[in-house]
Amino acid sequence: MTLDRAVLFFAGVMILVSLALTLWVSPLWMWLTAFVGANLIQSSFTGFCPAAMVFKLFGVQGGCAFK
């Protein structure tokens, strides 16, 4: 799995988890969904993604989006 796919997978999981928490725990968990979406948007413009940096530390091989 490349770094790009790992970041997309992690973002998808976080969105689904936050939606489940919104449904079953509190509507305030929707803010986590908004944060993940905003982070995806800013990383598409800047190329900076904190999750990509963490995955690099764990040895995930680089992709073409996050160098």
N, C-alpha and C positions, 0 to 999 in steps of 0.2 A: 504494500500500500504506500503510495506516495504521500508527501506532506500535504499537497493540495486536497487529495481525497480524504485524508485524515481530518483536516480542518472542516471540510464540508460535512463529513459524517458526524463530527462532534457538534457542529452547529445544529444539525438536524435533530440529534438526540436531545440537545438542550432545549430546543423549541418544543419538542413533543413532551418532555418532562415538565416544562413550565406550563404548558397547556393543561396537562393532567393535574398539576398542583392548583392551577386556577380553578379548575372544575371541582376538585374534591376538597381543597383546603381553604383558599382565600382568593378573591379576585385580584388582590394586590400582586400575586405572582405574575400577572400579565406584564408587569414592568420588566421581568427577566426576559420575556419574549421580545419586548421592545429593545432592550439592551443588546441582545444577540443580533437582532436585525440591524440596529444602528452600527454595531461593530462590523458586520458583513459589508455594509455600505461604505464605511470609512476605509476598510482594508482594500476594497476594490479600487479606491482612488489613490491611496497612499502606499499600498503594499506592506503596511505594518499591521501585524496581527499577533497579539499576545499568545494566543493558542498555538500559532505556528512556532513561536519561539520555544514554548514548552515542549512541543512535539520534537523539535530539533534536539533539545537536550536529552530526550529519551531515545535518540538515534534513528528517528524516522527519516528515510531518504528524501532528499529535496525533490520538489516538482518544478514546474515552470512558473508558477504564480508567485510563490514565496521563496526568494533567494537569500 
